[in-house]
Amino acid sequence: MATVTMTMEEYLQLLNGLSSDIDVPAGAESMPMPKKKRSSAYSRRYKANFRKVSSKFKLKNGKWKKNGFKSAVKLAHKMSKK
C-alpha cells in the first residue's frame, strides 16, 4: 500500500474543494419532512379481511384462481362494510 504524506492544511484544502463541487439544491437544508400517510379505519378492516379471505381464492401453488382476485376483493369489501 502506498503511503501518502500530506500536511493538515493540504488535507483541509482537499476536503473544502470536494464539498464545493457537490451541487445542493437551494433550500435543501430546510426542506420539510414528508407527512406520514394516515389510513382510515375502513382501510385497516379491509386489509385484515382481504388477508383472511385471499387464501380461499388461491391455488395450492399460491397463484390466484380464475377470477379469484376479483372475488376476494368483492368479499373483503362486503365483510368490511359490516
N, C-alpha and C positions, 0 to 999 in steps of 0.2 A: 504494500500500500504506500502511496506517495505521501510525504509529509509536506504540509503547507505551513509556511511561516508568514504571518500577517499581523500587522500592528492593530491595536484596538481601533484607531482612527480609520484605517483602511477597511476594517470589518464593518464598522458603523456606516461608512460611505456606501459600501456594497449593499447593506440592508436598506438604507434610505433610497438608493437608486432602484431597487427592486420594487419597493412599495409604491413608488410614484408611477411606475409603469402600469399598475393594475387600474383598470377603469371601474370606478364605483359610480353607479347612478346617483344623480343628485337627490339628496334627501333619503338615501337608502338607510342611513343610520336611524332615522326617526320613523321608519315605516311601521304602521300598526300591525299587531299580530292578527292573523285571521281568526274570525269568530268561530266558536265551536258550533257545529250544526246540532240543532235540537231535534229529537224525534218525538212524535206525538204518542199518546197512549195507544191510539188505534194502530199505529205502525208497529209498535212493540208487540201488541196482541197478534197482529197479522204475521209477524215474523215467527213468533213462537208456534202459532197454528200451522204455518206453512212447513216448518221443520217436522212437526208431528205427522202431518198428512203426506209429505213427499215420499216417504218410504213405501206407501201403498201403491203409488203410481210409477214405481221404478222396477226394472227387471233385476234379475239376480246379479248381473254384472255391473249394475249401477247406472245403466243408461235409462233414459225416460222411455216409458211405454208410448205407443202411438196415442197422441193427444193427451198424454199423461201430464205434461207441464200445465197445459191449459186447464185440465180438470183439477189439478192440485191447487192452482191459483184460485179457481172459482170456489172450491170447497173451503179454502182457507179464508177467503173474504166472507163467505157465508157464516163460518164459525166465529169470525171476528166481530160481526155485527151484533151478535147476541150479548 
